Structure formats: C-alpha cells, structure tokens
Amino acid sequence: MKKESSTIYNAPISSSSERTLSLEGRGIKGLSFLLSFLFSLLAVFSSCNGSETAKQSAPSVSTDSTVLRIAVFPALDALPLALANDWGVFDSLGVKAELVVFRSQMDAEKALADGKADAVLTDMFRVGWWQWQHRPVRFAFSTGRQLFVVPNKVLRISRIDQLDDRMIACSRHSQEDYFADRVIAQIKLRKGQILRPQINSVELRLSMLQAGQLDAAVLGTQQALKARATDCPSLQEPQVQKAIHGFAGIAFSTLSIKKKGHQLSQLRKAYNIVVGCLHSMTAMPQIDEQTRSSLFLNEGIDTLLDVKTDFTLATRPTENLRLTVAEWLNSRGATKGYSADTLFTVNQ
C-alpha cells in the first residue's frame, strides 16, 4: 500500500543553494507501522527496521495548505524526521508532511523566513539572529546535534592547541560559531589569530577540507565520519560537546503556529517515537538510498552510526540556554540589547 500523505523533496537545483531529487510515496508500510504502534510495542520495534519503498518520478512541491512543510539540511538530527515520514509516524499522528532538503542551514532558514516553510532544522543562535531581523520565527524544541573540529590531514593536527594561527571554517552566528568559540577557548596560550571563514554548505566545507583548501572545519557527525574515512582526524572535546547540547533543534514560523498549530505540536512527538525506536535497536536499520544521499549518509556512513548515542530525544529548551544565546549574540555584535524573551514557542 502506498502512503500518500507525507513526501520528502530535495530542493530543486535552480540556485546554488539547492539541488534536485525527490521521493514520494515512501515507506509502503505506513499503515502497518500505525497498526503495530497502536497494538503492540514489540511490533513497533519490529516495524522500525524499514522496508522497500515505492519510488515515482519527481513531483512538484504540494500547494496543499494543510501540508506541513519542514525545511532541513544534511544534519544528523534531520534523520528522525525523514524516518518519521518513511515509517508512517506522521500518518499515525494525522500529519501531512513535506521535508525539503537544502544544502545549508541558512538556506533552510531562509525558506522559513520567506514564508515557504512552516518548520526548520536550525539552532537557537540563528533563531535569535532572525528575530533580530524581525522575522516571524520561534524555537520549539531541542535535539542533540554533535559537532566536531576536523583538521586537514596533511597538517597532522591531533590536539586543540595545534589549531592556533589556523583557519576553522563554519557558519556565522550559529551553534557552529559558538562551538568554535568554546573550542578556541581551550587553547591556553594563543600566539596567532584564528580565522573563521564562513562557508555555509557543510558539503562544500568537507570537500574543501579534503582538497587541502582549509586548515580545519566544523562538521556534523556524518561529515566527520566521512572525513575520518579519508584519514582526517576529528577533535572532540567532551566538555565542549556538553556545553553546546540543547542549542540545536526545530523552530516554527509564528504565522504557521496560528494556522497549523496542532500539526506542529505533533512534530516533537513524531521525532521522539522514531528516536525511541532507534534506541531499541542494536544497529542502524536500512535507510532508503535517496534519503541517505540527501542527508549525507551514503557511501556506508549510515552503518557507522551508533543508534544509542548519536540520536537524542527532543526536549523543551531551558531558560539557561536562552540567557546564553542572548549574551553571546550581543557580545558578538550580531544583535544589540537582544533579550531573547521571545526566543521560544509557548505550549508546543
């Protein structure tokens, strides 16, 4: 049986920020997932293993006003949303969803800022910056998004202090930028300047790193795994990872909250159903090829993921995180006098 209500698209390659591929009618067992979820916890876990999918020619993005449009980019915390589509979780919660995959976080955010998406995969720092630009966006819930500093393998960098007087590429005014700040703060005796070129596309960032055009780059989990496969080391500071936990997640358009509040309120539930299912497994389930390619999980990278530690249940953000966002954005000059009082959604 083909599932009609949820689709995933890669944004068309009509501009440098987007690319083509589309998936429709994915997860032919959407109904079976729903029935098993309702009647048997064991059956839920069984259905999480995925199945073959029905593939069709590339459709145009739906104009249905009831469809929830979710803009994402190749970050690992986009995968539970894609699997919620594949496994019929959105169907079970009465949500019609479209996932549109952009090449960079900023491009995904712009889709929401321009009214072309209802929800976006982002982080609190970016939401604060968009609010300062008077855009209708609020942060809804936190996910776990780990980040790594990956040096150019030619430089033979194995410690954080060896990044002194180097370049670390990341996106500006974001969790990545904040992460880079925290990493650089670990260097006790700095002698040189550490430059941070802004390269928004993580795919491009990795390519430039592997081509020897960057000293180091901030990468997500799957990009760091791919870099390791080509002998690029990744530097992970447990203290810094703990410091950035909770800042990444999903934001909603305030205009969409008024029109599609109930559907948006189901996103966190759908996300956690999938993550809970993944935590019950011993290895990653089979993932559709186009999903793997869209989210940078191809070439066997998905098989290297740890289902127990690489996926985190979505949670409501805390007040301490809000205060940190306001302080950091103001200190960096990204905003002036921003209090972040409107950073979070209410009752989502």
N, C-alpha and C positions, 0 to 999 in steps of 0.2 A: 504494500500500500504506500503510495507516495504522499508525503507530508506537504501540504500546500501553504501553511501559514507563516513559515519562517524561511528566510533566504539569507545568503551571505554573498557579498559582492566585493571584489577589489575595485576601487575607484578607477574609472577609465583613464587611460594614459593621454588624455587631451592636454595635460600640462606636465611640467617637470616634476610636480609633486605627487602624481598619481600614476597608477598602472592598471592594466586590464587583466581580468579573469573573472569568472562569475560562477557561482554554484547555486543551483536551485533544486528544490525537492530533495534535500539532503536528509539522510537518516531515515530510511524506509521503515524503520521500526519505531517511529514516533509514537504510534498508538500503543504498541506493545510495552514501550517504556512507561507510558502513563498507567496502563493497567497494572503492570508489575509494581510500580511505585505505590499505587493505592492499596494493593492487597498483600504485598509481601516484601519485606525489607531484603530478604535474600534474593528475590527476583530482581530488585533494583540493582543490586551489586552485579548480578549476572548480566543485566542488560547494558551495564556501563562499558562492556567490552567492545561496543561498536559493531558495525556491520557494513556490508557493501552498500553503496549509495547509488541512487538513480541520478544520472547526470543528463543535463539538457543543454541546448545552445544558450548563449549569453542573452539574458533578458534585459530589458531596460528597468531602471530602478522604479519601484512602485510609486504611484501617486496617491495611493490609498491613505486617507487622512487618519485611519485607525492604526496604521503600521507604526511601530516604534523603531526609529532609525538610530542605530548605535554606531558612532564613528570610533574606530580603533586603529592601532598601528602595531608593528611587529614587536610587541612586548609579551612576556610570558603570561601576564595576568589577563591577556585577551583570550587565551585558550579556553578557560572555563565558559566564557560567553559563546564561543564557537561550538563547544561541545554541548552546551545547553540547547543550541539550535539543532545539532546533529542527533542528539538523543531524545528529542521531543519534550524536553523540560519546559521550554517556553509554551509549547502547546498545552501541556498539563496545567499550566497556570493561567491559561486564557490570554496569552500574549502573542500578538503577531509581531515578529521582529525581523529587521534587516540589519546585518552587520556590514559596514563598508570599511575596507582596509585601506588606509593611507600609508604613504611611505614614511611619514614622520609624525611625531606627536603634535607639532604645531599645525600641520596641515589638517589633522583630525580635529583639533580645537577650532580652527578657522571655520570648518564646516558647521560646527555648533554655533559659533559666534555669528555666522551669516544666516542662521535660521534653517540650515539644511540637515541638521541632525537634532535629535532630542536628548541624547546622552553621549558622553565622550569618555574615552580612556585618557586619563590625564594625571595631574598631581596638584596638591594644594597651592604650591607656589605659582604655578601657571594660572590657576583659577583666581588667585589674588590679583595677579597682574591683569587678567582680563577684566575683573571687576573694576580695577583702577581705570581701565579704558571704557568704562560704562557699558559693558556687555552683560546681557542677562544670563548669568551662569552661577550655579552654586554647587559646592562639593557635597556629594551624597554619602559615599561610604568608602572605607579604606580597603585596599587589597595589599598583598605582600609582593613587592617588586624589588628584587635584589639588584644591586649594581656592582660593577667591577671596574677597576682601572686595569686596562690591558696594554702593556708596553710593546713597542716594536721589538721583535725577537732579535734583530741584529744588535740592538743596544745592550743586550744581556742584563737587563734590569731585573732584579729579584727582590728588592726592598723598596719601601716607600720613599726613604730618604734619597734614593738614587734618581728620583723624579725632579730634583732641584735643577733649575735652569733648563727645564724641558717644556714641551707643549703638550697639553692634555685637551683633546677635543671633546666637546659636549654641547648641549643646547643651553641657551641662556635663560636666566631667571626661572629655573626649573629645579626639580628634585635632583637632576644630574648635576646642576651647577652647585647646589647646596652640598651634595655628596662630595664634589671635587674640593669645595672649601674645607670640609671636615677631613678629607684625606691629606690635603696640603698642610693642615694644622698639625698633623702628626710629625712633620719634618721640623725638628727642634732648632737646628742651626742652618737656616737658609742663607745661601751665598748669592744666588741669582734670582732672576724673575721667572715665574712660571706662567706662561701664556696659555690662554684658553680660547682657541679659535672656535667659532660657533659653526658647527656642522649638524644641521637638524636631522638629516636622514641617517639613522643608525646603520642602514645597509651601506650607504656611501662611506660612512665613518670606518666601518670594518674593512671595506675594500681599500681605502687609502692607507689604513694601518698595515694591511698585508702587503701593499705595494711599497712600503717603506716611506710613505709621504708624511707620516705623523710619528711623533715620538711615543705618544700614548693616547688612548681614547677611553672614555667612559662607555661601557657596553652593558646590555642586559644579559640575562642568564644564557639564552640560547646563542647570542652572538659571541659571548665569552667562550662557550663550549666549542663553537666553530673555530674561533681563534686558537684555542688550545690544540685543536686537531691539526693545525699547521705550525705547531711548536711555539706559539706566542703564549707566554705565561700570563696568568691573571693574578693581580694582587688584591687580596681580600682581607680587610681589617674587621674582625668580628665586632669591635667596639663601634666602628663607623656604621656597619650594617644595622646594628641595633639602634643607632641614632637616627637613621632615616626610615625606620619601619613605621608605616602608617600614613606617610605623606602621599603615596600614590593611590590611585583608585578611580572611581567613576564620578563624574559631575553631570548635572542635569541643566537643561535650559529652563529658566524660570517661566518662560512662556509655555513650554511643554508641560511643566508641572501643573499649570492651570487646566490644560486641555487633556492631558494623558496621565494624570496623577496616579491612578490606580495601576496602570501598566508599568509605570516607572517604579512604583513601590514593590513590584514583583521581581525586579532585576536582582536585588541582593539575595532574595530567597532562591532564585534560579541559580545564581552563582554558587551559593553555599551547598545546594543539592549536589552540584557537579563536584565541587571540591571534596565534600564528604565522601562521595563515591570514589574519587581518586585515592583518598586516604585509605580506603578499604582494600585497595589492590596491592599487589606486590611488584607490579611493573606497569609502565605506561600501556594503555590499550591502543589498538590500531586506530590511527587517525587518517582521515581522508587525505589523499595526495595533494589536492588543491588547497586544503586548509593548511597542511604542513608547509607548502611553498609560500602561501600568503603570509604566514606568521613566522617565517624564517626557521622552520623546524624540519626542513628537508635534509637530504644527504645523511640520514641516520641520526641527526641531532636529537630527535624526539626520543630515541631509545636510550639516550644518556641522562634523561631527566629522572629525578627522584620524586616519586609520587607522594612521599611522606613529608618532604621538606621544601620542595620547590613551589608548592601551592598552599596558600593561606586562606582561611575562612575570612570573608568580608565582615568588617566590623564598623560600628559608628565611630567617627573621628572624635578625638578628645580635645578638651579645652587647652591643654598644654601645647598640642600641635598647632592650634590656631594662633596662640601667642607667639610661638616660634616663627611661624610664617610671616606675621605682621612685622616682627622685629627684624627678620632677615631681609625682607623686601625693602623696608625703609632704610636699613643700613647700607644696602647695595645701590640705593638711589633709583630702584625700579619703581618705587612708589614714594609718596611723601605724606606722612601723617596717616597712613592707612592703618585702620584699627582691626580689620578682618572681622568685624561684628556680623557681617552678612555672609561670611565665607561658607557656612554650612546650610544645608536644607533643613527644613523643620518637619519632623514626623515622617521621614521617608524610611 
